[in-house]
Amino acid sequence: MLPTTAKNKSTKNKCLVCYQPRQKIINFADFAYKAKDYVVALDKYKKALVYKPDDKRIIKRIAECSKYVSYKNYIDRGDSLFANNYFFQAKRVYQDFQTQYPDKKDLVTAKIAECDVRLNEKHYTEQMKSAEEEFRNKKYEAALKGYKSALQFKPNDYYANEQLKRCEQEIKFLQRGSDDSLKNYSYYVREGDNFFNMKEFRNALASYNKARLFKPNDSYAYSQIMTCQGLLGNNNKYENYMSIANQYFNKSDYKNAVVYYRLALEWSPDDDLAIKRRNYCEREIEKNANYSHHIQQRTEDFHRSTYLTVAGISYLYKARVNLEYAPIQHMSLGCAYSLYYSSEFPGSKIEPYFRFYTKRDAEGLYLMLSAVYTSINFTYNIDSNITGKINASSIGVGGALGYKKEYGNIVLDFSMGLQYLNFPTSVFNLDYQGAELQQYSWYIYGPGSLFTPRFSIGYKF
């Protein structure tokens, strides 16, 4: 092993100092290369090459990045020209790119096609602008050539084809006429008629006035002038009415909208939009009126009712009275009071309840939910000679399915239900003779009976 000298240490430290910044630059360049940012990558690889000029990997990457940057310069230049509406120059740049890089020509094929579309639009616009100017100056031959040139770029353009036909008609008309005054009169009358048919009444008025310069006493031009002036006044009213009507229509206020559509149609009876919207508003108003009438009729048909019924059976051991009130459709509230006068369970029972009917009126099939409260004066035998008394109460719930039928003001009410009303705890805890049997009686036919069949008859107020 060679001894470490001061010179060797200096060389080693110098290499280490060079290696660290170079490697950082290469790492950054590789990152940019992978991200396809070839401009940044090329710059960093060139800086890294300064530290080691014979690095083959760096030299190869510089060549690749230079090629990609060249691609990008071409395409960027073309895109810039395209963005500034230099479509012809942009197309040339894209075509040069395809020549230089035939293996990459697909990158700009779509751009060249877009340039062709824009060039056609540009040429069409230029030709149409020139043709329109010639037409306004009544140079129909020049205008005809301009429209034909425009149609080479857009053969199916409706407006250019129509203008082409008008030019041909005007040329034939001018060629046919020998009298300049008659030609000018006829031209302006025809122009006025065209504007009139398109409902451009201001332009029509101007054309008819020009026609009268050549035939001042012409009755047709005069009558058309009067008609246009009247329509222009009417048109302002029509537009005002339509504007107000549309505002109401957009707010779904069809009642007000239909009023203004009808007013607008008085000034323009053939307007399709006003007719369609008027008819739509009338249908919506009729629909809403029918619905409102239906709801009102249903409300009027319903009458708040009060029912008083009494139990039709079970008078052997109790009396039962029921009061029911139906404040709204399908529902009622009520309360039943039962008085038990048998010697076994003397006392009373109160049952507030809620009913839901399948019909609007409180009639027909119903579902009932109830709360139950009972209070009894209970007498029991302590032994054969001694009796005891206790006041006891219990709370429970019940439910039933029933049917009610009305015959005029006479009411029949039948229901079948279940209830849970526990045997009073204070009585249950007593030790007396016959206690078990009395509990069975409570749940079978007493106040706490599990099954509650009921039949009542009563009167409707």
C-alpha positions in Angstrom: 0.0 0.0 0.0 1.3 3.4 -1.0 1.7 5.9 1.8 -0.8 8.7 1.9 0.9 12.0 1.0 -0.4 15.5 1.2 -0.6 15.5 -2.7 -2.7 12.4 -2.8 -5.1 13.8 -0.2 -5.5 17.0 -2.2 -6.3 15.2 -5.4 -8.8 12.9 -3.7 -10.6 15.9 -2.1 -10.7 17.7 -5.4 -12.4 14.7 -7.2 -14.9 14.5 -4.3 -15.7 18.2 -4.6 -16.2 17.8 -8.4 -18.3 14.6 -8.1 -20.9 16.0 -5.7 -22.3 18.9 -7.8 -22.0 17.0 -11.0 -24.1 14.1 -9.7 -26.8 16.5 -8.4 -27.0 18.1 -11.9 -27.2 14.7 -13.6 -30.0 13.6 -11.2 -32.0 16.7 -11.9 -31.4 16.2 -15.7 -32.6 12.6 -15.5 -35.7 13.7 -13.6 -36.5 16.3 -16.3 -35.8 13.8 -19.1 -38.3 11.3 -17.6 -40.8 14.1 -17.3 -40.2 14.8 -21.0 -39.1 18.4 -20.2 -36.3 18.1 -22.8 -35.3 21.8 -22.8 -34.4 21.7 -19.1 -32.8 18.3 -19.4 -30.6 19.4 -22.3 -29.4 22.4 -20.4 -28.5 20.3 -17.3 -26.8 17.6 -19.3 -24.6 20.2 -21.0 -23.6 21.6 -17.5 -22.8 18.1 -16.3 -20.6 17.4 -19.4 -18.3 20.2 -18.3 -17.2 18.1 -15.3 -16.6 15.0 -17.5 -16.5 15.8 -21.2 -16.0 12.1 -22.3 -19.1 10.7 -20.5 -20.8 8.6 -23.2 -24.1 8.4 -21.4 -24.4 12.2 -21.1 -23.3 12.7 -24.7 -26.1 10.3 -25.9 -28.7 12.0 -23.7 -27.7 15.4 -25.1 -28.2 14.1 -28.7 -31.6 12.8 -27.8 -32.7 15.9 -26.0 -31.5 18.1 -28.9 -33.6 16.0 -31.3 -36.7 16.4 -29.1 -36.1 20.1 -28.6 -35.9 20.5 -32.4 -39.3 18.7 -32.6 -40.7 21.0 -30.0 -39.4 24.2 -31.7 -41.0 23.2 -35.0 -44.4 22.4 -33.4 -44.3 25.5 -31.1 -43.5 27.7 -34.1 -46.4 26.3 -36.0 -48.8 26.5 -33.0 -47.8 30.2 -32.5 -48.6 31.0 -36.1 -51.9 29.2 -35.9 -52.9 31.0 -32.7 -52.2 34.3 -34.5 -54.5 33.3 -37.4 -51.5 32.8 -39.8 -53.0 29.5 -41.0 -51.2 29.3 -44.3 -47.8 29.9 -42.7 -48.6 27.4 -39.8 -49.5 24.7 -42.4 -46.1 25.2 -44.1 -44.2 24.8 -40.8 -46.2 21.6 -40.1 -45.4 20.3 -43.6 -41.7 21.1 -43.1 -41.8 19.1 -39.9 -43.2 16.1 -41.7 -40.4 16.4 -44.2 -37.7 16.6 -41.6 -39.1 13.9 -39.3 -41.2 11.5 -41.4 -41.4 9.0 -38.6 -43.2 11.7 -36.5 -45.5 13.1 -39.1 -48.6 11.8 -37.3 -47.9 14.4 -34.6 -49.1 17.2 -36.9 -51.5 15.5 -39.3 -54.5 16.8 -37.3 -53.0 20.3 -37.1 -52.6 20.4 -40.9 -56.2 19.4 -41.3 -57.4 22.1 -38.9 -55.3 24.7 -40.9 -57.2 23.6 -44.0 -60.5 24.1 -42.3 -59.5 27.5 -41.0 -58.1 28.6 -44.4 -61.4 27.6 -46.0 -63.4 29.7 -43.5 -61.0 32.6 -43.9 -61.3 32.5 -47.7 -65.0 32.1 -47.5 -65.3 35.1 -45.1 -63.1 37.3 -47.3 -65.1 36.4 -50.5 -68.4 36.9 -48.8 -67.4 40.3 -47.4 -66.3 41.4 -50.9 -69.5 40.0 -52.5 -71.8 41.7 -49.9 -70.1 45.0 -50.5 -70.5 44.7 -54.3 -74.2 43.7 -53.8 -74.9 46.7 -51.7 -73.4 48.9 -54.4 -75.6 47.1 -56.9 -72.6 45.7 -58.8 -74.3 42.4 -59.3 -71.9 40.9 -61.8 -69.0 41.4 -59.3 -71.1 40.2 -56.5 -72.1 37.1 -58.4 -68.4 36.2 -58.9 -67.7 36.8 -55.2 -70.6 34.5 -54.1 -69.4 31.8 -56.5 -65.9 32.1 -55.1 -67.2 31.8 -51.5 -69.3 28.7 -52.5 -66.1 26.9 -53.6 -65.1 26.8 -49.9 -68.7 26.2 -48.5 -70.7 24.7 -51.3 -73.8 24.1 -49.2 -74.0 27.5 -47.6 -77.7 28.5 -47.7 -77.2 32.3 -47.6 -74.5 32.4 -50.3 -76.7 30.3 -52.6 -79.7 32.6 -52.0 -77.7 35.7 -52.7 -76.3 34.0 -55.8 -79.9 33.5 -57.1 -80.8 37.1 -56.2 -77.8 38.4 -58.2 -78.8 36.3 -61.2 -82.4 37.6 -61.0 -81.3 41.2 -60.7 -78.9 40.8 -63.7 -81.7 39.4 -65.8 -84.1 42.1 -64.7 -81.6 44.9 -65.5 -80.8 43.3 -68.9 -84.5 43.1 -69.7 -85.5 46.7 -68.9 -84.8 49.5 -71.3 -86.3 52.4 -69.3 -84.0 53.4 -66.4 -86.8 54.8 -64.3 -88.9 51.7 -64.7 -86.0 49.5 -63.9 -85.2 51.4 -60.8 -88.8 51.6 -59.7 -89.3 47.9 -60.3 -86.1 47.0 -58.5 -86.9 49.0 -55.4 -90.5 47.7 -55.3 -89.2 44.1 -55.5 -86.6 44.9 -52.8 -89.3 46.4 -50.6 -91.5 43.3 -51.2 -88.7 41.0 -50.1 -88.1 43.0 -47.0 -91.8 43.1 -46.3 -92.2 39.3 -46.6 -89.3 38.9 -44.1 -91.1 41.4 -41.8 -88.2 43.8 -42.0 -90.6 46.8 -42.2 -88.0 49.5 -41.7 -86.0 48.3 -44.7 -89.1 47.8 -46.7 -90.3 51.4 -46.0 -86.9 52.7 -47.2 -87.2 50.7 -50.4 -90.7 51.8 -51.2 -89.8 55.4 -50.6 -86.9 55.0 -53.1 -89.4 53.5 -55.6 -91.7 56.5 -55.4 -88.8 58.7 -56.5 -89.1 57.1 -59.9 -93.0 56.9 -60.0 -94.3 59.6 -57.5 -97.9 58.8 -58.2 -97.7 55.1 -57.9 -100.5 53.9 -55.7 -99.0 50.5 -54.8 -95.8 52.0 -53.4 -97.8 54.5 -51.5 -100.2 51.9 -50.0 -97.2 49.8 -48.9 -95.6 52.8 -47.3 -98.8 53.4 -45.3 -98.9 49.8 -44.3 -95.3 49.7 -43.2 -95.7 52.8 -41.1 -98.7 51.3 -39.4 -97.0 48.0 -38.8 -93.9 49.8 -37.3 -96.2 51.5 -34.8 -97.9 48.2 -34.2 -94.7 46.3 -34.0 -93.5 48.5 -31.0 -96.7 47.6 -29.2 -96.4 44.0 -30.1 -92.8 43.8 -28.8 -93.8 45.5 -25.6 -96.7 43.1 -25.0 -94.5 40.1 -25.9 -91.8 41.2 -23.5 -94.2 41.5 -20.6 -95.9 38.2 -21.5 -92.6 36.4 -21.6 -91.6 37.7 -18.2 -94.9 36.3 -16.7 -94.5 33.1 -18.7 -90.9 32.5 -17.3 -92.4 32.9 -13.8 -95.1 30.4 -14.6 -97.7 33.1 -14.0 -99.9 31.9 -16.8 -103.0 34.0 -16.0 -101.2 37.3 -16.6 -99.1 35.8 -19.4 -102.1 34.8 -21.5 -103.5 38.3 -21.2 -100.5 39.9 -22.8 -100.1 37.2 -25.4 -103.6 37.9 -26.5 -102.8 41.7 -26.7 -99.7 41.0 -28.7 -101.7 38.8 -31.2 -104.1 41.8 -31.8 -101.1 43.6 -33.4 -99.5 40.5 -35.0 -102.2 37.8 -35.4 -100.0 35.3 -37.3 -97.1 35.3 -34.8 -96.4 31.6 -34.2 -94.6 32.0 -30.9 -97.4 34.2 -29.4 -100.0 31.7 -30.6 -98.2 28.6 -29.2 -97.6 30.3 -25.8 -101.1 31.6 -25.6 -102.4 28.1 -26.2 -100.0 26.6 -23.6 -101.0 29.1 -21.0 -104.7 28.5 -21.6 -104.2 24.7 -21.2 -102.2 25.3 -17.9 -104.9 27.6 -16.6 -107.6 25.1 -17.4 -105.6 22.3 -15.8 -105.0 24.3 -12.6 -108.6 25.3 -12.5 -109.8 21.7 -12.7 -107.4 20.7 -10.0 -108.4 23.6 -7.7 -112.1 22.8 -8.3 -111.4 19.1 -7.5 -109.7 20.1 -4.2 -112.4 22.6 -3.4 -115.1 20.1 -4.2 -113.5 17.5 -2.0 -113.2 20.0 0.9 -116.8 21.1 0.5 -118.0 17.5 0.4 -116.4 16.9 3.7 -118.3 17.9 6.8 -117.0 17.9 10.3 -119.1 15.4 12.2 -119.8 14.4 15.8 -121.1 10.9 16.7 -122.7 9.7 19.9 -123.1 5.9 20.2 -124.0 3.4 22.9 -123.1 -0.2 23.3 -125.6 -2.5 21.6 -124.7 -5.5 23.8 -123.1 -6.2 27.2 -125.8 -4.3 29.2 -125.9 -7.3 31.6 -122.8 -6.2 33.4 -121.9 -2.7 32.0 -123.1 0.4 30.1 -120.9 2.0 27.4 -121.2 5.4 25.8 -118.9 6.6 23.0 -118.4 10.2 21.8 -116.5 10.7 18.5 -115.5 13.9 16.6 -114.1 14.0 13.0 -112.3 17.4 12.5 -110.5 16.5 9.3 -110.7 14.0 6.4 -109.8 10.4 7.2 -109.3 11.0 10.9 -111.3 11.3 14.1 -110.7 11.6 17.9 -113.0 10.2 20.5 -113.5 8.9 24.0 -115.5 5.9 25.3 -116.8 5.7 28.9 -117.8 2.3 30.4 -119.6 1.8 33.7 -119.3 -1.7 35.2 -122.2 -2.3 37.6 -121.7 -6.1 38.2 -121.0 -7.2 41.7 -117.6 -8.6 40.7 -115.9 -5.5 39.3 -117.9 -2.4 40.0 -116.3 0.8 38.7 -115.6 2.8 35.5 -113.3 2.7 32.5 -112.2 5.5 30.2 -110.7 5.0 26.7 -109.5 8.0 24.7 -108.7 6.9 21.1 -107.6 7.9 17.6 -109.1 6.5 14.4 -107.8 6.5 10.8 -110.5 5.9 8.1 -109.8 4.6 4.6 -112.5 6.9 3.3 -112.4 10.7 3.5 -115.5 10.9 5.7 -115.5 9.2 9.1 -117.1 6.1 7.6 -116.1 2.7 6.4 -113.1 0.6 7.4 -110.9 2.1 10.2 -107.9 1.4 12.4 -108.2 2.5 16.1 -105.5 3.0 18.7 -106.5 3.7 22.3 -105.3 4.3 25.8 -107.2 2.6 28.7 -107.7 3.6 32.3 -110.0 1.8 34.8 -110.9 2.4 38.4 -112.8 -0.3 40.4 -114.2 -0.6 43.9 -113.1 -4.2 44.7 -114.8 -6.3 47.4 -113.1 -9.6 48.5 -113.7 -12.3 51.1 -111.0 -12.6 53.7 -112.9 -15.7 55.2 -116.5 -16.9 55.3 -117.6 -14.1 57.7 -115.2 -11.2 56.9 -115.1 -9.1 53.7 -112.7 -6.4 52.7 -112.9 -3.5 50.2 -110.2 -1.7 48.2 -110.2 0.9 45.4 -107.8 -0.2 42.6 -106.8 1.2 39.2 -104.9 0.1 36.1 -103.6 1.6 32.9 -103.2 -0.1 29.5 -103.4 0.2 25.7 -105.5 -1.2 23.0 -106.0 -1.4 19.2 -108.9 -2.5 17.0 -110.0 -2.9 13.4 -113.5 -1.8 12.7 -116.2 -0.7 10.3 -118.7 2.1 10.6 -121.8 2.5 8.4 -124.2 5.5 8.3 -127.9 5.3 7.4 -128.7 9.0 7.2 -128.0 10.1 10.8 -128.2 6.7 12.3 -124.8 5.1 12.8 -123.8 1.4 13.3 -120.3 0.7 14.5 -118.6 -2.7 14.8 -115.0 -3.4 15.8 -112.8 -6.3 16.9 -109.7 -5.6 18.8 -107.1 -6.5 21.5 -106.2 -4.7 24.7 -103.7 -5.1 27.4 -104.9 -3.9 30.8 -103.1 -5.6 33.7 -104.9 -6.9 36.8 -104.5 -4.2 39.5 -101.3 -4.8 41.4 -102.9 -3.7 44.7 -105.5 -6.5 44.4 -103.1 -9.1 43.1 -101.0 -8.8 46.2 -104.0 -9.6 48.5 -104.5 -13.1 49.9 -108.2 -13.9 49.7 -110.5 -16.6 48.7 -111.2 -17.0 45.0 -108.3 -14.7 44.0 -107.1 -16.9 41.1 -110.6 -17.4 39.6 -111.2 -13.6 39.8 -108.1 -12.9 37.8 -109.4 -15.2 35.0 -112.7 -13.3 35.0 -110.8 -10.0 34.7 -109.0 -11.1 31.5 -112.0 -12.9 29.9 -115.0 -10.6 30.4 -114.0 -8.0 32.9 -112.4 -4.5 32.3 -109.1 -6.2 31.4 -110.5 -8.6 28.8 -107.9 -9.4 26.1 -110.4 -9.6 23.2 -112.7 -6.6 22.8 -115.5 -7.2 20.3 -117.8 -4.2 20.2 -121.1 -3.3 18.5 -122.6 0.2 19.0 -125.6 2.1 17.6 -125.8 5.9 17.7 -126.6 9.2 16.1 -124.6 11.6 13.9 -124.8 15.3 14.6 
